[in-house]
Amino acid sequence: MTRVAIVGGGMAGLVAAHHLRRQDSGCDVEVFEASSRCGGLIRTERVDGYLLEHGADMFATQPDAALRLCESLGIADRLILPQPGTRGAAIVDRGRVLRVPDGFVLMRATRLLPMLTTPLLSLRGKLRLAMEGLVRPRPEDQEDESIESFVVRRMGREVLDRIVQPLVGGIYTGDVKKLSMAATMGQFLKMESESGSLCRATFARRRSGVDSTERTSAGARYEQFRSLPGGLQELLDALQESLPAESLRTGQRVTRLESAAGGWRLWGDAEANGGDWGEFDHVVLALPAALSARLLGDLAPDVAQRLRGIVAASSAVVALGVRESDIARPVDIAGFVVPLRERRPILAASFTSDKFAGRAPAGEKLIRVFFGGELQREWLERDDEELIRIAREQLAELIGLGGPPRLARVIRWNDAMPQYRVGHLQRVREIEAGLAAHAGLHLIGNSLHGVGIAPTVLAAERVATRILTESASALPG
Ligand SMILES: Cc1cc2nc3c(=O)[nH]c(=O)nc-3n(C[C@H](O)[C@H](O)[C@H](O)COP(=O)(O)OP(=O)(O)OC[C@H]3O[C@@H](n4cnc5c(N)ncnc54)[C@H](O)[C@@H]3O)c2cc1C
């Protein structure tokens, strides 16, 4: 029997455990989770008739790992899509909430006319964007660049400041001056290198019919996301039910990792056995980078040092349940993002109950307002009352929200959103090369291979497959 310890019972750790326990894998798996519940950053709460996601509220279908996971858990037929009619996103511009031009997705325009007519860009900004096809591609052997560098180089500063910064910076709650283009938006670099420009890549894609989803989207391709009627907690529940109850050891913080004769020894802060949790053939650290670095400090100082370089931003979510009739200027969008140049205290707002059915009682709406991130962390020093007051004030200005909310909650996420800065992919390669010297030690979690659920599931699945392969080849005969 191969003994595997997974440290961290968030999505990554649970997925790795699920794959390792499938069929007759010959693996004995234990998940050590510091808090009293598994799920980490994912948590759904039912409160006063609302279904409130504390963090993530949907997952992407590309890569398809999370979708396949739902199939293997037997819950694929329960998946729900964002509601039709509220698929676009909007951007705040000089106090107005303006829809992202149809066909503009993240940093690429797939339709010309909406870009020419959008009030988000000046005539000069539109002309600069129209020249994108004439901008020479960057030689392929160049080093990584920031999102700011790529967008200004190809489309001009106005497109960056007014559209891409709030859309992309909002997803990563990061600074476009520091975020790595290769690690966050690699698909656009590929288009540049393969077709010479985004414009030419778009023509080629249109001819082959691959851009049909993008052409009907605005801001994000909402059709490519899924959730569940009971929120993402349903996915967590199904994952936990797929594992033997005794393998999930909640309330067990791992405090030390040592190499041992037969592999690795784990220590925790529990009273039992003096905190010694025994020896394992494989240890999978499914933690934020800074916490993995702490456990690896003495064992693999170079790896730990590189992990410490993957910093994470904090944020706060103010969830407001409001009466529809209290919104004077309703907007049929999934949410809006706020450019830095607007100098507002909020990053974005998501109309959660418009996005997915069953999130609010009839006649009411659930809105989540986001604060903080890499560039506006000073707002996180405000207390809950103050954040609720500011969120209401902003919604009053932007969509005419009046009246007292039926529900007001503040959820804080400290150091939760990893920042993939310029050079991130090289850093990850160095981390993996360093780890290769420590057989049986593995790293997963959203600090490395993608910040969202789908890439996190994929990386966890891959590590589980590697462990299964290694343990099968270690069997005698
Ligand atoms: C506000 C917010 C909104 C988001 N929205 C989306 C979205 O809509 N779609 C999407 O795809 N992604 C979204 N994400 C990202 C998504 O939540 C993450 O990709 C995913 O949950 C990461 O899972 P993980 O297992 O890597 O990490 P975590 O969830 O951080 O899990 C790590 C676990 O390790 C435990 N732990 C820590 N230290 C120890 C220790 N010493 N010993 C034992 N256990 C320990 C922690 O308690 C935790 O449970 C969002 C994130 C945030 C913060």
Ligand as a Chemical Component Dictionary entry (heavy atoms), coordinates in Angstrom:
data_LIG
# 
_chem_comp.id                   LIG 
_chem_comp.type                 NON-POLYMER 
_chem_comp.pdbx_formal_charge   0 
_chem_comp.three_letter_code    LIG 
# 
loop_
_chem_comp_atom.comp_id 
_chem_comp_atom.atom_id 
_chem_comp_atom.alt_atom_id 
_chem_comp_atom.type_symbol 
_chem_comp_atom.charge 
_chem_comp_atom.model_Cartn_x 
_chem_comp_atom.model_Cartn_y 
_chem_comp_atom.model_Cartn_z 
_chem_comp_atom.pdbx_ordinal 
LIG C1  C1  C 0 -12.967 36.115 -3.745  1  
LIG C2  C2  C 0 -12.572 35.001 -4.692  2  
LIG C3  C3  C 0 -13.363 34.716 -5.790  3  
LIG C4  C4  C 0 -13.003 33.684 -6.669  4  
LIG N1  N1  N 0 -13.815 33.404 -7.726  5  
LIG C5  C5  C 0 -13.507 32.402 -8.572  6  
LIG C6  C6  C 0 -14.421 32.008 -9.608  7  
LIG O1  O1  O 0 -15.523 32.551 -9.743  8  
LIG N2  N2  N 0 -14.041 30.975 -10.430 9  
LIG C7  C7  C 0 -12.850 30.311 -10.274 10 
LIG O2  O2  O 0 -12.564 29.400 -11.056 11 
LIG N3  N3  N 0 -11.996 30.624 -9.271  12 
LIG C8  C8  C 0 -12.300 31.643 -8.416  13 
LIG N4  N4  N 0 -11.463 31.930 -7.361  14 
LIG C9  C9  C 0 -10.232 31.111 -7.192  15 
LIG C10 C10 C 0 -10.565 29.723 -6.578  16 
LIG O3  O3  O 0 -11.307 29.908 -5.411  17 
LIG C11 C11 C 0 -9.250  28.979 -6.311  18 
LIG O4  O4  O 0 -8.624  28.684 -7.549  19 
LIG C12 C12 C 0 -9.368  27.628 -5.590  20 
LIG O5  O5  O 0 -10.372 27.622 -4.626  21 
LIG C13 C13 C 0 -7.989  27.308 -4.978  22 
LIG O6  O6  O 0 -8.042  26.085 -4.276  23 
LIG P1  P1  P 0 -6.734  25.531 -3.530  24 
LIG O7  O7  O 0 -7.063  24.195 -3.034  25 
LIG O8  O8  O 0 -5.565  25.703 -4.419  26 
LIG O9  O9  O 0 -6.461  26.555 -2.312  27 
LIG P2  P2  P 0 -7.267  26.871 -0.965  28 
LIG O10 O10 O 0 -8.714  26.922 -1.237  29 
LIG O11 O11 O 0 -6.593  28.089 -0.411  30 
LIG O12 O12 O 0 -6.992  25.633 -0.017  31 
LIG C14 C14 C 0 -5.870  25.518 0.831   32 
LIG C15 C15 C 0 -6.305  24.783 2.088   33 
LIG O13 O13 O 0 -5.163  24.523 2.894   34 
LIG C16 C16 C 0 -5.520  24.671 4.264   35 
LIG N5  N5  N 0 -4.279  24.889 5.033   36 
LIG C17 C17 C 0 -3.522  25.994 5.125   37 
LIG N6  N6  N 0 -2.428  25.769 5.891   38 
LIG C18 C18 C 0 -2.479  24.475 6.284   39 
LIG C19 C19 C 0 -1.633  23.639 7.068   40 
LIG N7  N7  N 0 -0.479  24.088 7.581   41 
LIG N8  N8  N 0 -2.011  22.356 7.292   42 
LIG C20 C20 C 0 -3.159  21.861 6.774   43 
LIG N9  N9  N 0 -4.001  22.617 6.003   44 
LIG C21 C21 C 0 -3.656  23.904 5.764   45 
LIG C22 C22 C 0 -6.451  25.876 4.247   46 
LIG O14 O14 O 0 -7.249  25.914 5.418   47 
LIG C23 C23 C 0 -7.263  25.588 2.972   48 
LIG O15 O15 O 0 -8.415  24.838 3.230   49 
LIG C24 C24 C 0 -11.800 32.949 -6.458  50 
LIG C25 C25 C 0 -11.003 33.243 -5.340  51 
LIG C26 C26 C 0 -11.363 34.254 -4.467  52 
LIG C27 C27 C 0 -10.501 34.538 -3.266  53 
# 
loop_
_chem_comp_bond.comp_id 
_chem_comp_bond.atom_id_1 
_chem_comp_bond.atom_id_2 
_chem_comp_bond.value_order 
_chem_comp_bond.pdbx_ordinal 
LIG C1  C2  SING 1  
LIG C2  C3  SING 2  
LIG C2  C26 DOUB 3  
LIG C3  C4  DOUB 4  
LIG C4  N1  SING 5  
LIG C4  C24 SING 6  
LIG N1  C5  DOUB 7  
LIG C5  C6  SING 8  
LIG C5  C8  SING 9  
LIG C6  O1  DOUB 10 
LIG C6  N2  SING 11 
LIG N2  C7  SING 12 
LIG C7  O2  DOUB 13 
LIG C7  N3  SING 14 
LIG N3  C8  DOUB 15 
LIG C8  N4  SING 16 
LIG N4  C9  SING 17 
LIG N4  C24 SING 18 
LIG C9  C10 SING 19 
LIG C10 O3  SING 20 
LIG C10 C11 SING 21 
LIG C11 O4  SING 22 
LIG C11 C12 SING 23 
LIG C12 O5  SING 24 
LIG C12 C13 SING 25 
LIG C13 O6  SING 26 
LIG O6  P1  SING 27 
LIG P1  O7  DOUB 28 
LIG P1  O8  SING 29 
LIG P1  O9  SING 30 
LIG O9  P2  SING 31 
LIG P2  O10 DOUB 32 
LIG P2  O11 SING 33 
LIG P2  O12 SING 34 
LIG O12 C14 SING 35 
LIG C14 C15 SING 36 
LIG C15 O13 SING 37 
LIG C15 C23 SING 38 
LIG O13 C16 SING 39 
LIG C16 N5  SING 40 
LIG C16 C22 SING 41 
LIG N5  C17 SING 42 
LIG N5  C21 SING 43 
LIG C17 N6  DOUB 44 
LIG N6  C18 SING 45 
LIG C18 C19 SING 46 
LIG C18 C21 DOUB 47 
LIG C19 N7  SING 48 
LIG C19 N8  DOUB 49 
LIG N8  C20 SING 50 
LIG C20 N9  DOUB 51 
LIG N9  C21 SING 52 
LIG C22 O14 SING 53 
LIG C22 C23 SING 54 
LIG C23 O15 SING 55 
LIG C24 C25 DOUB 56 
LIG C25 C26 SING 57 
LIG C26 C27 SING 58 
# 
